[in-house]
Amino acid sequence: MKAPSDTTKYLIHAEIVADGVVERPDVVGAIFGQTEGLLGDDLDLRELQKTGRIGRIEVKIESKSGKSFGEIRVPSSLDKIETAILAAALETIERVGPCSAKIKVVKIEDVRASKRRKIVERAKDILRDLFEEPEIESEKIADLVRQAIRTEEIIEYGDERLPAGPSIEGSDAIIVVEGRADVLNLLKHGIKNVIAVEGTNIPRAIVDLSKRKTVTAFLDGDRGGDLILKELLQVADVDYVARAPEGKGVEDLTQKEIVKSLRNKIPVEQVHVLKHKDDRKESRDISEREEESDRDKVEKTRTGETRESEEAFERPSITAILKRHKEEVEGNLKARLLDGNYEVVKEVPVRDLVKLLKSNNVRAQGIVFDGVITQRVVDLAAKRNISLLVGVKIGSVVKVPSNVNIMTFDQI
């Protein structure tokens, strides 16, 4: 049978049974003859076929044992109601040629729906078999090309041949990450001033870069990130710390997550004791010097020097005062500037401590703050003649001026 016209909306499928031998012309003649005048001029089959609203009626029929069996298909571009009326009219035919016959409509096919199903199935085959990269959407092609180019931009920096971005030397600020995969992910998203430490043993190149550039440590949100941060704070001059969300690695972050993590970076002075503590060597032990001083003064008391004895009894009260200040700032990200009597002269957020120390209006003898004691804070304290620094922990301090004593919260 021929395929229906391109304008066909519906296809009437009917079956015919005739009590005798009939052929296709007999069936077509019966359809036109016995429906003529039945439905009025608007639905006259001959007129509908002339105007193209009914296609060529297709009949397939064969005879067996004195009877004829066949299929009838009528293409229709009429609407759904008119097509249903025409289908019902076919079932009124009772004779074909000299034989009695019966026609029954078995289904009306929506040709457009069938075409859509075929389109969907074929489209699936095309996507699966003919596209090399079926998952690539056109709007993502430019991004993929840019990412490929950025990935190719990775370089090896320094004697240790560390994975880094092409802007690591020319940028005033750098981002230090853990490994090569982290560098690749940041390059992919357009961040080129990045370098990897490649392990917990911090390379010399990182230490040297930290002395002349603003450094942000951008680390995984797990214990490995904690350990690398601990090592960095001990040997390098880190300015800011950014962390991936807990349990995630920098290499797995999306661009949105990277931007959010870097935007939420904090000054290194606000970094608290790490979640997983290990034993570590502290730079100076003020309490040991105080105990030694107390023992000396007790000896002097025994030789009659009462003034030193009175000072020795007063000394524990200083520790008690510092402990009180520590308890009141701990967990609140506060910094207290103290006078010679250990009284508060000013209290500021820890994030503003460095800015305050850089100003010319600082008058204090000591500072107790809920943050990390860094080389920058130590140097600024020495410049302002501040003789005592008390913080959560000691970070990247490699040189302590003789006029500054430092101690940690757990030493009080």
QUIVENUR-V580769 format. One record per backbone hydrogen bond with DSSP energy under -0.5 kcal/mol. NH is the residue of the N-H (numbers start at 0). CO is the residue of the C=O. E is the energy in kcal/mol with one decimal. If there is no record, write none. Layout:
NH/CO/E ; NH/CO/E
This chain:
7/4/-1.5 ; 8/75/-2.4 ; 9/75/-2.6 ; 10/108/-2.0 ; 11/73/-2.5 ; 12/106/-2.9 ; 13/11/-0.5 ; 13/71/-2.6 ; 14/103/-2.9 ; 15/69/-2.2 ; 16/101/-2.0 ; 17/67/-2.4 ; 18/99/-2.7 ; 19/17/-1.9 ; 21/19/-0.6 ; 25/22/-0.6 ; 26/22/-1.7 ; 27/23/-2.5 ; 28/24/-2.4 ; 29/25/-2.0 ; 30/26/-2.0 ; 31/27/-2.2 ; 32/28/-2.8 ; 33/29/-2.6 ; 34/30/-0.9 ; 35/31/-0.7 ; 37/34/-1.9 ; 38/34/-0.7 ; 42/39/-0.8 ; 43/40/-1.3 ; 47/43/-2.7 ; 48/44/-2.3 ; 49/45/-1.9 ; 50/46/-2.1 ; 51/48/-0.7 ; 52/47/-1.9 ; 53/47/-1.5 ; 54/74/-2.2 ; 57/72/-2.6 ; 59/70/-2.4 ; 61/68/-2.6 ; 63/66/-3.3 ; 66/63/-1.5 ; 67/17/-2.2 ; 68/61/-3.1 ; 69/15/-2.1 ; 70/59/-2.8 ; 71/13/-2.9 ; 72/57/-2.7 ; 73/11/-1.9 ; 74/72/-0.5 ; 75/9/-3.0 ; 76/52/-2.8 ; 82/78/-2.3 ; 83/79/-1.8 ; 84/80/-2.1 ; 85/81/-2.3 ; 86/82/-2.3 ; 87/83/-2.2 ; 88/84/-1.9 ; 89/85/-1.3 ; 90/86/-0.9 ; 91/88/-1.5 ; 92/89/-1.4 ; 95/98/-2.8 ; 98/95/-2.0 ; 100/93/-3.4 ; 101/16/-2.2 ; 102/92/-0.6 ; 103/14/-2.5 ; 105/12/-2.4 ; 106/12/-1.6 ; 108/10/-2.7 ; 108/106/-0.5 ; 110/8/-1.9 ; 110/108/-1.1 ; 111/8/-0.8 ; 113/109/-2.0 ; 114/110/-2.4 ; 115/111/-2.4 ; 116/112/-2.3 ; 117/113/-2.3 ; 118/114/-2.6 ; 119/115/-2.6 ; 120/116/-2.4 ; 121/117/-2.7 ; 122/118/-2.8 ; 123/119/-2.1 ; 124/120/-1.9 ; 125/121/-2.7 ; 126/122/-2.7 ; 127/123/-2.4 ; 128/124/-2.9 ; 129/125/-2.4 ; 130/125/-1.1 ; 135/132/-1.7 ; 136/134/-0.5 ; 139/136/-1.7 ; 140/136/-0.6 ; 140/137/-1.0 ; 143/139/-2.5 ; 144/140/-2.3 ; 145/141/-2.5 ; 146/142/-2.6 ; 147/143/-2.1 ; 148/144/-2.2 ; 149/145/-2.4 ; 150/146/-2.3 ; 151/147/-1.5 ; 152/148/-0.5 ; 152/149/-1.2 ; 153/150/-1.2 ; 154/163/-3.0 ; 156/154/-0.5 ; 156/161/-2.8 ; 160/157/-1.6 ; 161/156/-2.8 ; 163/154/-2.1 ; 164/193/-2.8 ; 166/191/-1.4 ; 167/164/-1.5 ; 170/166/-1.6 ; 173/213/-2.7 ; 174/192/-2.4 ; 175/215/-2.8 ; 176/174/-0.6 ; 176/194/-2.8 ; 182/178/-1.6 ; 183/179/-2.5 ; 184/180/-2.0 ; 185/181/-2.2 ; 186/182/-2.7 ; 187/183/-2.3 ; 188/184/-1.0 ; 189/186/-2.1 ; 190/185/-2.9 ; 191/189/-0.7 ; 193/191/-1.0 ; 194/174/-2.3 ; 195/162/-2.2 ; 196/176/-2.1 ; 197/177/-2.4 ; 198/177/-0.6 ; 201/199/-1.1 ; 206/202/-1.5 ; 207/203/-2.7 ; 208/204/-2.3 ; 209/205/-2.2 ; 210/206/-0.8 ; 210/207/-0.7 ; 211/207/-0.6 ; 211/208/-1.2 ; 212/208/-1.1 ; 213/171/-2.4 ; 214/212/-0.5 ; 215/173/-2.2 ; 216/214/-0.5 ; 216/239/-2.6 ; 217/175/-2.9 ; 217/215/-0.7 ; 218/216/-0.7 ; 218/241/-2.2 ; 220/247/-2.7 ; 221/219/-0.9 ; 225/221/-1.6 ; 226/222/-2.4 ; 227/223/-2.1 ; 228/224/-2.3 ; 229/225/-2.3 ; 230/226/-2.1 ; 231/227/-2.8 ; 232/228/-2.6 ; 233/229/-1.1 ; 234/230/-1.5 ; 235/231/-3.0 ; 237/235/-1.3 ; 238/214/-1.9 ; 239/214/-2.3 ; 240/265/-2.4 ; 241/216/-3.4 ; 243/218/-2.6 ; 246/220/-3.3 ; 247/244/-2.5 ; 251/248/-1.4 ; 252/249/-1.3 ; 257/253/-2.5 ; 258/254/-2.5 ; 259/255/-2.2 ; 260/256/-2.4 ; 261/257/-2.5 ; 262/258/-2.2 ; 263/259/-1.6 ; 264/261/-1.2 ; 265/240/-2.3 ; 267/238/-2.4 ; 269/266/-2.2 ; 270/267/-1.4 ; 276/274/-0.7 ; 285/283/-0.7 ; 288/284/-1.4 ; 289/285/-2.3 ; 290/286/-2.5 ; 291/287/-2.2 ; 292/288/-2.5 ; 293/289/-2.6 ; 294/290/-2.2 ; 295/291/-2.1 ; 296/292/-2.2 ; 297/293/-2.2 ; 298/294/-1.9 ; 299/295/-2.0 ; 300/296/-2.0 ; 301/297/-1.7 ; 302/298/-0.7 ; 302/299/-0.7 ; 303/300/-1.9 ; 304/299/-2.5 ; 305/303/-1.5 ; 308/304/-1.1 ; 309/305/-2.2 ; 310/306/-1.7 ; 311/307/-2.1 ; 312/308/-1.8 ; 313/309/-1.4 ; 314/310/-1.8 ; 315/311/-0.6 ; 316/313/-1.4 ; 317/313/-0.6 ; 317/314/-1.4 ; 318/314/-1.1 ; 319/315/-1.9 ; 320/316/-2.0 ; 321/317/-2.6 ; 322/318/-2.4 ; 323/319/-1.9 ; 324/320/-2.3 ; 325/321/-2.7 ; 326/322/-2.5 ; 327/323/-1.6 ; 328/324/-1.5 ; 329/325/-2.2 ; 331/328/-2.2 ; 333/328/-0.9 ; 334/347/-2.7 ; 335/367/-3.2 ; 336/345/-3.1 ; 337/335/-0.5 ; 337/365/-3.3 ; 338/342/-2.3 ; 341/338/-2.2 ; 344/336/-3.3 ; 345/336/-1.3 ; 347/334/-2.4 ; 349/332/-2.3 ; 351/348/-1.6 ; 352/349/-1.7 ; 353/349/-0.5 ; 355/351/-2.3 ; 356/352/-2.6 ; 357/353/-1.7 ; 358/354/-0.7 ; 358/355/-0.9 ; 362/360/-0.6 ; 364/337/-3.3 ; 365/337/-1.7 ; 366/387/-2.1 ; 367/335/-2.3 ; 368/389/-2.7 ; 369/333/-2.6 ; 370/368/-1.6 ; 371/268/-1.2 ; 372/392/-3.1 ; 373/371/-0.8 ; 374/395/-0.9 ; 377/373/-2.4 ; 378/374/-2.7 ; 379/375/-2.2 ; 380/376/-2.4 ; 381/377/-2.4 ; 382/378/-1.9 ; 383/379/-1.5 ; 384/381/-1.3 ; 385/380/-2.8 ; 386/364/-1.2 ; 386/384/-0.7 ; 387/364/-1.2 ; 388/404/-2.6 ; 389/366/-2.7 ; 390/406/-1.9 ; 391/370/-2.5 ; 392/370/-0.8 ; 394/372/-3.1 ; 394/392/-0.6 ; 396/394/-2.2 ; 397/395/-0.6 ; 400/398/-0.6 ; 403/400/-1.7 ; 404/386/-3.1 ; 406/388/-2.1 ; 408/390/-1.6 ; 410/407/-1.8 ; 411/408/-1.5
